[in-house]
Amino acid sequence: MSFLSAARDKAIVMLIQRNDFIKKFGEVQDIDISSDENRACVTVLLHGETKPTTLCAYYHFEDSDEGTIVVINKIESEREMINVIAAWWFKDNSVRMPLPKGTGVFAKILF
């Protein structure tokens, strides 16, 4: 893995770890990035659950006036209910999050 690819992956990991939305529902236990597939698989222990759940988010990068934005437009899980809710919501929506300052340059080079 090249330095630039590792920097892009680290930016995605930082974005997930700092995401307040995920923290509302559970605790991130593991993050696996697949740069080739633009996929981040996040293992989360949801509040009130005893077994972790893995969510795989598919992303791409976009430039905006605010800098580089990570756009997520699909999430998959081994849990059917999560898949149904995600497919319904992502049909008309996407999640757009700015990359932390300074990491957008690496993401744009690699995108």
C-alpha positions in Angstrom: 0.0 0.0 0.0 1.4 3.4 -0.9 1.8 6.3 1.5 -1.0 8.2 -0.3 -3.4 5.3 -0.2 -2.7 4.7 3.5 -3.3 8.4 4.2 -6.7 8.2 2.4 -7.6 5.1 4.4 -6.6 6.8 7.6 -8.8 9.8 6.8 -11.8 7.5 6.3 -11.0 5.8 9.6 -10.8 9.1 11.4 -14.1 10.2 9.9 -15.8 7.1 11.2 -14.2 7.2 14.6 -15.3 10.8 15.1 -18.8 10.4 13.8 -21.4 11.3 16.4 -24.2 9.6 14.5 -22.6 6.2 15.0 -21.9 6.9 18.6 -25.6 7.5 19.2 -26.3 3.9 18.3 -23.3 2.0 19.5 -19.6 1.6 20.0 -17.2 1.1 17.0 -15.1 -2.0 17.6 -13.3 -2.4 14.3 -12.9 -0.7 10.9 -11.7 -2.4 7.8 -11.1 -0.2 4.7 -11.0 -1.7 1.2 -9.6 1.1 -1.0 -10.0 -0.9 -4.2 -13.7 -1.2 -3.6 -14.2 2.2 -1.9 -15.8 0.3 1.0 -15.5 0.8 4.8 -16.7 -2.1 6.9 -17.4 -1.0 10.5 -18.1 -3.4 13.3 -20.4 -1.8 15.9 -21.7 -3.1 19.2 -25.2 -1.5 19.1 -26.5 -0.2 22.5 -28.5 -3.0 24.2 -27.0 -5.7 22.0 -24.6 -8.5 23.0 -23.3 -9.4 19.5 -21.6 -6.8 17.2 -23.0 -5.9 13.8 -21.0 -5.1 10.7 -22.0 -2.3 8.4 -20.3 -1.9 5.1 -20.5 1.6 3.6 -19.7 2.4 0.0 -18.2 5.8 -0.6 -16.6 8.1 -3.1 -15.0 11.6 -2.9 -16.3 14.9 -4.3 -14.8 18.3 -4.3 -16.9 21.2 -2.9 -16.5 24.7 -1.7 -15.8 23.3 1.8 -13.1 21.0 0.6 -13.2 17.3 -0.1 -16.4 15.5 0.9 -16.9 11.8 1.4 -20.2 10.7 0.0 -21.8 7.5 1.2 -24.7 6.3 -1.0 -25.0 2.6 0.1 -24.8 0.6 3.3 -25.1 -3.1 3.6 -25.2 -5.3 6.7 -25.7 -9.0 7.6 -28.9 -7.9 9.4 -31.9 -7.8 7.1 -33.7 -5.0 9.0 -30.7 -2.7 8.6 -30.5 -3.6 4.9 -34.1 -2.8 4.3 -33.9 0.6 6.2 -30.7 1.5 4.5 -32.0 0.7 1.0 -35.2 2.7 1.6 -33.3 5.7 3.0 -30.4 5.7 0.4 -32.9 5.5 -2.5 -33.5 9.3 -2.1 -30.5 10.4 0.1 -26.8 10.2 0.7 -24.5 11.0 3.6 -22.1 13.8 2.9 -19.2 14.4 5.3 -16.2 16.7 4.9 -12.8 15.1 5.4 -10.7 16.4 8.2 -8.6 19.4 7.2 -5.4 18.5 5.4 -6.5 15.0 4.4 -8.6 16.0 1.4 -5.5 16.7 -0.7 -4.4 13.1 -0.4 -7.9 11.8 -1.1 -8.1 14.0 -4.3 -4.8 12.8 -5.6 -5.9 9.2 -5.2 -9.5 9.6 -6.4 
